[in-house]
Structure formats: C-alpha cells, structure tokens
Amino acid sequence: MCWMMAPLVILGALVVIGVIVVAVILIARLSQGAGQQLQSTETPLAILKRRYAQGEISSEQFEAAKRQLTEPEQRKEG
C-alpha cells in the first residue's frame, strides 16, 4: 500500500515546488516594477545623461537635446 502512495507524494512535492517558483518570479517582477517607477521621477536632464551613458543616443543628439533643455533656463537667467 505504501508504494502506491509514492507517486502522489512526488506529485504533491512538485506542485509545492511549482507554487514556490511562481511566487518567487512574481515577487521579482513586482520589485523590478517598483524600481522603474522610481526612475520616472528623474529630471529630463538626468534621463538624457543616462540614455547617453547607455549608448542609446549619439554625442550630437545628446548635445542638441541638452541645449534644448537648458535654453529656457538660460533665457530666464539672462
């Protein structure tokens, strides 16, 4: 009788392991989402610098965008 229960025990263990794996994946994805929300509070200049550092834009694109971002500030000061 004991040997007949072995497949059920193995199946139960696999289900428990599966639930744990899914929970870990969900927690990891939720924590990554929270980090991305924090990034959305970056200033436009900080986003521009990050994109340039990551190689998403060229130095010409960076300088042009930086000029556009800082021009209004220069007009206010001048």
The first five atom37 places (N, CA, C, CB, O) and aatype in JSON, in Angstrom:
{
  "aatype": [12, 4, 17, 12, 12, 0, 14, 10, 19, 9, 10, 7, 0, 10, 19, 19, 9, 7, 19, 9, 19, 19, 0, 19, 9, 10, 9, 0, 1, 10, 15, 5, 7, 0, 7, 5, 5, 10, 5, 15, 16, 6, 16, 14, 10, 0, 9, 10, 11, 1, 1, 18, 0, 5, 7, 6, 9, 15, 15, 6, 5, 13, 6, 0, 0, 11, 1, 5, 10, 16, 6, 14, 6, 5, 1, 11, 6, 7],
  "atom_mask": [
    [1, 1, 1, 1, 1],
    [1, 1, 1, 1, 1],
    [1, 1, 1, 1, 1],
    [1, 1, 1, 1, 1],
    [1, 1, 1, 1, 1],
    [1, 1, 1, 1, 1],
    [1, 1, 1, 1, 1],
    [1, 1, 1, 1, 1],
    [1, 1, 1, 1, 1],
    [1, 1, 1, 1, 1],
    [1, 1, 1, 1, 1],
    [1, 1, 1, 0, 1],
    [1, 1, 1, 1, 1],
    [1, 1, 1, 1, 1],
    [1, 1, 1, 1, 1],
    [1, 1, 1, 1, 1],
    [1, 1, 1, 1, 1],
    [1, 1, 1, 0, 1],
    [1, 1, 1, 1, 1],
    [1, 1, 1, 1, 1],
    [1, 1, 1, 1, 1],
    [1, 1, 1, 1, 1],
    [1, 1, 1, 1, 1],
    [1, 1, 1, 1, 1],
    [1, 1, 1, 1, 1],
    [1, 1, 1, 1, 1],
    [1, 1, 1, 1, 1],
    [1, 1, 1, 1, 1],
    [1, 1, 1, 1, 1],
    [1, 1, 1, 1, 1],
    [1, 1, 1, 1, 1],
    [1, 1, 1, 1, 1],
    [1, 1, 1, 0, 1],
    [1, 1, 1, 1, 1],
    [1, 1, 1, 0, 1],
    [1, 1, 1, 1, 1],
    [1, 1, 1, 1, 1],
    [1, 1, 1, 1, 1],
    [1, 1, 1, 1, 1],
    [1, 1, 1, 1, 1],
    [1, 1, 1, 1, 1],
    [1, 1, 1, 1, 1],
    [1, 1, 1, 1, 1],
    [1, 1, 1, 1, 1],
    [1, 1, 1, 1, 1],
    [1, 1, 1, 1, 1],
    [1, 1, 1, 1, 1],
    [1, 1, 1, 1, 1],
    [1, 1, 1, 1, 1],
    [1, 1, 1, 1, 1],
    [1, 1, 1, 1, 1],
    [1, 1, 1, 1, 1],
    [1, 1, 1, 1, 1],
    [1, 1, 1, 1, 1],
    [1, 1, 1, 0, 1],
    [1, 1, 1, 1, 1],
    [1, 1, 1, 1, 1],
    [1, 1, 1, 1, 1],
    [1, 1, 1, 1, 1],
    [1, 1, 1, 1, 1],
    [1, 1, 1, 1, 1],
    [1, 1, 1, 1, 1],
    [1, 1, 1, 1, 1],
    [1, 1, 1, 1, 1],
    [1, 1, 1, 1, 1],
    [1, 1, 1, 1, 1],
    [1, 1, 1, 1, 1],
    [1, 1, 1, 1, 1],
    [1, 1, 1, 1, 1],
    [1, 1, 1, 1, 1],
    [1, 1, 1, 1, 1],
    [1, 1, 1, 1, 1],
    [1, 1, 1, 1, 1],
    [1, 1, 1, 1, 1],
    [1, 1, 1, 1, 1],
    [1, 1, 1, 1, 1],
    [1, 1, 1, 1, 1],
    [1, 1, 1, 0, 1]
  ],
  "atom_positions": [
    [[0.83, -1.19, 0.0], [0.0, 0.0, 0.0], [0.87, 1.26, 0.0], [-0.94, 0.0, 1.21], [0.51, 2.26, -0.61]],
    [[2.0, 1.22, 0.66], [2.88, 2.38, 0.77], [3.47, 2.75, -0.59], [4.0, 2.1, 1.78], [3.57, 3.93, -0.92]],
    [[3.86, 1.75, -1.37], [4.44, 2.03, -2.67], [3.44, 2.65, -3.63], [4.99, 0.77, -3.25], [3.84, 3.28, -4.61]],
    [[2.14, 2.48, -3.38], [1.11, 3.06, -4.24], [0.94, 4.56, -3.97], [-0.23, 2.33, -4.03], [0.45, 5.29, -4.83]],
    [[1.34, 5.01, -2.81], [1.2, 6.42, -2.45], [2.4, 7.25, -2.91], [1.02, 6.56, -0.94], [2.33, 8.48, -2.94]],
    [[3.49, 6.6, -3.25], [4.7, 7.32, -3.64], [4.47, 8.29, -4.8], [5.78, 6.33, -4.02], [4.93, 9.43, -4.72]],
    [[3.78, 7.89, -5.88], [3.55, 8.86, -6.97], [2.75, 10.09, -6.51], [2.81, 8.18, -8.12], [3.0, 11.2, -6.98]],
    [[1.82, 9.9, -5.59], [1.04, 11.03, -5.09], [1.91, 11.97, -4.26], [-0.15, 10.52, -4.26], [1.75, 13.19, -4.33]],
    [[2.81, 11.42, -3.49], [3.71, 12.24, -2.68], [4.64, 13.04, -3.59], [4.52, 11.35, -1.71], [4.88, 14.22, -3.35]],
    [[5.15, 12.39, -4.63], [6.04, 13.07, -5.57], [5.28, 14.17, -6.31], [6.64, 12.06, -6.58], [5.8, 15.27, -6.48]],
    [[4.06, 13.88, -6.74], [3.25, 14.88, -7.43], [2.95, 16.06, -6.51], [1.94, 14.25, -7.92], [3.01, 17.21, -6.95]],
    [[2.65, 15.8, -5.27], [2.39, 16.87, -4.31], [3.62, 17.74, -4.09], [0.0, 0.0, 0.0], [3.51, 18.96, -4.01]],
    [[4.77, 17.11, -4.01], [6.01, 17.86, -3.83], [6.3, 18.74, -5.04], [7.19, 16.89, -3.59], [6.75, 19.88, -4.89]],
    [[6.04, 18.22, -6.23], [6.24, 19.01, -7.45], [5.29, 20.21, -7.51], [6.04, 18.12, -8.69], [5.69, 21.29, -7.94]],
    [[4.07, 20.02, -7.07], [3.11, 21.12, -7.05], [3.57, 22.21, -6.08], [1.7, 20.62, -6.65], [3.51, 23.39, -6.4]],
    [[4.03, 21.81, -4.9], [4.51, 22.78, -3.91], [5.72, 23.52, -4.45], [4.87, 22.07, -2.58], [5.81, 24.74, -4.3]],
    [[6.65, 22.82, -5.07], [7.83, 23.47, -5.65], [7.42, 24.43, -6.75], [8.82, 22.41, -6.2], [7.97, 25.53, -6.86]],
    [[6.46, 24.04, -7.57], [5.97, 24.91, -8.64], [5.36, 26.19, -8.09], [0.0, 0.0, 0.0], [5.6, 27.27, -8.63]],
    [[4.58, 26.08, -7.04], [3.96, 27.25, -6.43], [5.03, 28.19, -5.88], [2.98, 26.83, -5.3], [4.92, 29.4, -6.02]],
    [[6.05, 27.64, -5.26], [7.14, 28.46, -4.72], [7.88, 29.18, -5.84], [8.12, 27.59, -3.91], [8.19, 30.36, -5.71]],
    [[8.16, 28.49, -6.94], [8.86, 29.1, -8.07], [8.04, 30.24, -8.66], [9.17, 28.04, -9.15], [8.57, 31.31, -8.95]],
    [[6.75, 30.02, -8.84], [5.88, 31.07, -9.39], [5.84, 32.27, -8.45], [4.45, 30.53, -9.63], [5.87, 33.41, -8.91]],
    [[5.77, 32.03, -7.15], [5.74, 33.13, -6.18], [7.03, 33.94, -6.24], [5.52, 32.59, -4.75], [6.98, 35.17, -6.19]],
    [[8.16, 33.29, -6.34], [9.44, 33.99, -6.42], [9.52, 34.84, -7.69], [10.61, 32.98, -6.37], [10.0, 35.97, -7.65]],
    [[9.06, 34.29, -8.8], [9.08, 35.04, -10.07], [8.19, 36.27, -9.98], [8.64, 34.14, -11.24], [8.58, 37.35, -10.42]],
    [[7.0, 36.11, -9.41], [6.08, 37.24, -9.28], [6.66, 38.33, -8.38], [4.73, 36.78, -8.72], [6.56, 39.52, -8.69]],
    [[7.26, 37.93, -7.28], [7.87, 38.9, -6.36], [9.01, 39.65, -7.06], [8.38, 38.2, -5.08], [9.16, 40.86, -6.9]],
    [[9.81, 38.93, -7.82], [10.93, 39.56, -8.53], [10.41, 40.58, -9.55], [11.79, 38.5, -9.24], [10.96, 41.67, -9.66]],
    [[9.38, 40.22, -10.29], [8.83, 41.15, -11.28], [8.2, 42.37, -10.63], [7.8, 40.45, -12.16], [8.34, 43.48, -11.13]],
    [[7.52, 42.18, -9.52], [6.92, 43.31, -8.82], [7.98, 44.25, -8.27], [6.02, 42.81, -7.69], [7.81, 45.47, -8.3]],
    [[9.07, 43.7, -7.77], [10.12, 44.55, -7.24], [10.82, 45.32, -8.35], [11.14, 43.72, -6.45], [11.26, 46.45, -8.13]],
    [[10.95, 44.74, -9.54], [11.54, 45.45, -10.67], [10.62, 46.59, -11.11], [11.8, 44.49, -11.85], [11.09, 47.66, -11.47]],
    [[9.33, 46.36, -11.08], [8.37, 47.4, -11.44], [8.46, 48.58, -10.51], [0.0, 0.0, 0.0], [8.31, 49.72, -10.95]],
    [[8.69, 48.34, -9.23], [8.82, 49.43, -8.27], [10.06, 50.25, -8.58], [8.88, 48.88, -6.83], [10.04, 51.48, -8.43]],
    [[11.13, 49.62, -8.99], [12.35, 50.33, -9.35], [12.15, 51.19, -10.58], [0.0, 0.0, 0.0], [12.71, 52.28, -10.66]],
    [[11.37, 50.73, -11.53], [11.12, 51.52, -12.73], [10.26, 52.73, -12.41], [10.46, 50.67, -13.79], [10.42, 53.77, -13.04]],
    [[9.36, 52.62, -11.46], [8.55, 53.76, -11.08], [9.41, 54.84, -10.45], [7.44, 53.32, -10.12], [9.14, 56.03, -10.62]],
    [[10.43, 54.45, -9.72], [11.32, 55.43, -9.11], [12.1, 56.17, -10.19], [12.29, 54.75, -8.14], [12.37, 57.37, -10.05]],
    [[12.45, 55.49, -11.25], [13.2, 56.13, -12.33], [12.36, 57.19, -13.03], [13.67, 55.09, -13.33], [12.92, 58.15, -13.57]],
    [[11.05, 57.06, -13.03], [10.2, 58.01, -13.73], [10.22, 59.38, -13.07], [8.78, 57.48, -13.8], [9.72, 60.34, -13.66]],
    [[10.77, 59.5, -11.87], [10.86, 60.79, -11.2], [12.17, 61.5, -11.54], [10.73, 60.6, -9.69], [12.45, 62.56, -10.98]],
    [[12.96, 60.94, -12.44], [14.21, 61.56, -12.86], [13.92, 62.85, -13.62], [15.03, 60.58, -13.74], [12.88, 62.99, -14.27]],
    [[14.84, 63.77, -13.53], [14.71, 65.0, -14.3], [14.99, 64.69, -15.77], [15.67, 66.11, -13.76], [15.66, 63.71, -16.08]],
    [[14.5, 65.52, -16.67], [14.78, 65.29, -18.09], [16.27, 65.24, -18.39], [14.13, 66.37, -18.93], [16.72, 64.44, -19.21]],
    [[17.05, 66.09, -17.73], [18.5, 66.09, -17.97], [19.14, 64.8, -17.47], [19.15, 67.3, -17.29], [20.06, 64.28, -18.11]],
    [[18.68, 64.29, -16.35], [19.21, 63.03, -15.82], [18.88, 61.87, -16.76], [18.65, 62.75, -14.41], [19.7, 60.98, -16.97]],
    [[17.67, 61.88, -17.32], [17.28, 60.83, -18.27], [18.16, 60.93, -19.52], [15.77, 60.96, -18.66], [18.62, 59.91, -20.04]],
    [[18.39, 62.16, -19.99], [19.24, 62.36, -21.16], [20.65, 61.84, -20.91], [19.27, 63.85, -21.54], [21.23, 61.17, -21.76]],
    [[21.2, 62.16, -19.76], [22.55, 61.69, -19.41], [22.61, 60.17, -19.33], [23.01, 62.3, -18.08], [23.57, 59.56, -19.79]],
    [[21.57, 59.56, -18.75], [21.53, 58.09, -18.64], [21.46, 57.46, -20.02], [20.33, 57.64, -17.78], [22.15, 56.47, -20.28]],
    [[20.63, 58.01, -20.9], [20.5, 57.46, -22.25], [21.82, 57.58, -23.02], [19.36, 58.17, -23.01], [22.18, 56.69, -23.78]],
    [[22.51, 58.69, -22.83], [23.81, 58.88, -23.49], [24.83, 57.88, -22.94], [24.32, 60.34, -23.3], [25.59, 57.27, -23.69]],
    [[24.83, 57.72, -21.63], [25.78, 56.79, -21.0], [25.53, 55.35, -21.44], [25.69, 56.89, -19.47], [26.46, 54.55, -21.53]],
    [[24.28, 55.02, -21.7], [23.94, 53.65, -22.12], [24.13, 53.46, -23.62], [22.5, 53.32, -21.74], [23.93, 52.35, -24.13]],
    [[24.5, 54.52, -24.34], [24.75, 54.41, -25.76], [23.49, 54.45, -26.61], [0.0, 0.0, 0.0], [23.53, 54.07, -27.78]],
    [[22.38, 54.9, -26.05], [21.13, 54.96, -26.8], [21.11, 56.14, -27.77], [19.96, 55.06, -25.85], [20.41, 56.1, -28.78]],
    [[21.87, 57.18, -27.47], [21.91, 58.36, -28.34], [23.36, 58.74, -28.58], [21.13, 59.55, -27.72], [24.25, 58.42, -27.78]],
    [[23.6, 59.43, -29.69], [24.96, 59.86, -30.04], [25.33, 61.12, -29.28], [25.1, 60.09, -31.56], [24.48, 61.74, -28.63]],
    [[26.6, 61.51, -29.37], [27.03, 62.73, -28.69], [26.38, 63.96, -29.31], [28.57, 62.85, -28.74], [26.1, 64.93, -28.61]],
    [[26.15, 63.93, -30.64], [25.47, 65.05, -31.3], [24.04, 65.18, -30.79], [25.49, 64.88, -32.83], [23.57, 66.29, -30.5]],
    [[23.33, 64.04, -30.69], [21.96, 64.05, -30.2], [21.93, 64.53, -28.74], [21.33, 62.65, -30.32], [21.04, 65.28, -28.34]],
    [[22.91, 64.08, -27.98], [22.97, 64.48, -26.57], [23.15, 65.99, -26.45], [24.13, 63.76, -25.86], [22.43, 66.64, -25.69]],
    [[24.1, 66.55, -27.2], [24.38, 67.99, -27.11], [23.18, 68.82, -27.57], [25.6, 68.34, -27.95], [22.86, 69.84, -26.97]],
    [[22.51, 68.37, -28.64], [21.35, 69.11, -29.15], [20.22, 69.09, -28.12], [20.87, 68.51, -30.49], [19.59, 70.11, -27.85]],
    [[19.96, 67.94, -27.56], [18.88, 67.82, -26.57], [19.24, 68.6, -25.3], [18.61, 66.35, -26.24], [18.37, 69.22, -24.69]],
    [[20.5, 68.54, -24.91], [20.94, 69.28, -23.72], [20.76, 70.78, -23.92], [22.41, 68.96, -23.4], [20.33, 71.49, -23.0]],
    [[21.09, 71.26, -25.12], [20.89, 72.68, -25.43], [19.41, 73.05, -25.32], [21.42, 73.01, -26.85], [19.07, 74.09, -24.75]],
    [[18.55, 72.2, -25.86], [17.11, 72.48, -25.8], [16.6, 72.48, -24.37], [16.34, 71.45, -26.62], [15.74, 73.28, -24.01]],
    [[17.14, 71.59, -23.57], [16.69, 71.52, -22.17], [17.18, 72.7, -21.34], [17.15, 70.23, -21.54], [16.49, 73.16, -20.44]],
    [[18.38, 73.18, -21.65], [18.96, 74.24, -20.81], [18.69, 75.64, -21.36], [20.44, 74.03, -20.68], [18.88, 76.61, -20.63]],
    [[18.26, 75.78, -22.61], [17.97, 77.1, -23.18], [16.94, 77.89, -22.39], [17.49, 76.94, -24.6], [17.19, 79.06, -22.1]],
    [[15.8, 77.31, -22.04], [14.83, 78.1, -21.28], [15.4, 78.62, -19.96], [13.59, 77.27, -21.0], [15.06, 79.72, -19.53]],
    [[16.26, 77.85, -19.33], [16.88, 78.28, -18.08], [17.81, 79.46, -18.33], [17.65, 77.13, -17.42], [17.87, 80.39, -17.52]],
    [[18.54, 79.42, -19.45], [19.47, 80.5, -19.77], [18.71, 81.77, -20.08], [20.36, 80.1, -20.95], [19.18, 82.86, -19.73]],
    [[17.54, 81.68, -20.73], [16.74, 82.87, -21.04], [16.2, 83.51, -19.77], [15.59, 82.52, -21.99], [16.13, 84.73, -19.66]],
    [[15.81, 82.68, -18.79], [15.3, 83.19, -17.53], [16.38, 83.93, -16.76], [14.75, 82.05, -16.69], [16.12, 84.97, -16.16]],
    [[17.6, 83.37, -16.8], [18.71, 83.97, -16.05], [19.22, 85.24, -16.74], [19.86, 82.95, -15.9], [19.62, 86.18, -16.06]],
    [[19.2, 85.27, -18.06], [19.81, 86.36, -18.82], [18.92, 87.5, -19.01], [0.0, 0.0, 0.0], [19.31, 88.49, -19.64]]
  ]
}
